[in-house]
Amino acid sequence: MNILNWFLIGTEQEYNRAIVQYEEIKRVSKGTPKHKEKLLLAHLISEYEHKKSELPEVGPVEMIKIQMEDFGYKSADLAVAYGDKGTISKVLNYKQSLSLTMIRKFSKLLHIPAEALVKEYELKTNI
């Protein structure tokens, strides 16, 4: 990949592509065009990670929804990670709390610190 082909990283796919490229060229010699590309990639990757680490002050379910939107995921994608579409629907509609297993899987999948997903939040009741 040419240095002129790199732009600000805006999606998880672009981030993953940048990581792969960085790993391929991380040991190049100083003063080469590939070294300049490596420095640029390091900067772009760092900026993307910093942006992603600035999570909003919202409840766990809203945070999941925000990250789903950012990554272009649907509830079906979460169901693939967790294994149960019905439970995912209940959680996203505040009918069921997140389980410890969900917290672990969604933390990894959506790049959300587990601490942010264990916060208490109210469920909707059918009373």
GIGIBEL-V254270 format. One record per residue. PSI is psi in degrees with one decimal (999 if undefined). Layout:
BEGIN
[[PSI] [PSI]]
END
This chain:
BEGIN
[[140.5] [145.4] [-29.5] [-10.7] [-1.8] [136.1] [179.7] [138.0] [125.8] [-12.8] [163.3] [-35.6] [-43.6] [-39.3] [-48.7] [-39.7] [-41.1] [-40.7] [-45.9] [-46.4] [-42.0] [-44.8] [-34.7] [-29.7] [10.7] [-15.1] [20.0] [159.0] [147.3] [150.7] [-2.4] [159.1] [-35.4] [-32.0] [-41.2] [-40.4] [-41.8] [-45.5] [-41.7] [-45.9] [-42.4] [-41.8] [-47.7] [-41.9] [-45.4] [-44.2] [-42.6] [-44.6] [-38.5] [-43.3] [-41.4] [-25.3] [-12.5] [77.7] [143.3] [158.2] [81.0] [170.5] [167.1] [-43.9] [-42.4] [-38.1] [-41.6] [-45.3] [-40.4] [-46.4] [-36.3] [-46.0] [-44.7] [-39.3] [-5.0] [27.4] [151.6] [170.5] [-29.6] [-33.4] [-38.6] [-37.1] [-35.7] [-41.8] [-38.6] [-38.3] [1.8] [104.0] [-37.6] [-42.6] [-40.4] [-44.6] [-43.8] [-42.2] [-47.2] [-19.6] [16.7] [31.1] [-16.2] [144.1] [157.3] [137.2] [166.2] [-38.7] [-43.9] [-45.0] [-45.9] [-47.9] [-42.9] [-32.0] [-45.8] [-47.6] [-41.9] [4.3] [48.8] [130.0] [135.8] [-33.9] [-32.0] [-22.4] [-10.3] [-0.2] [146.6] [148.7] [156.9] [142.2] [155.5] [131.2] [157.1] [34.3] [999]]
END
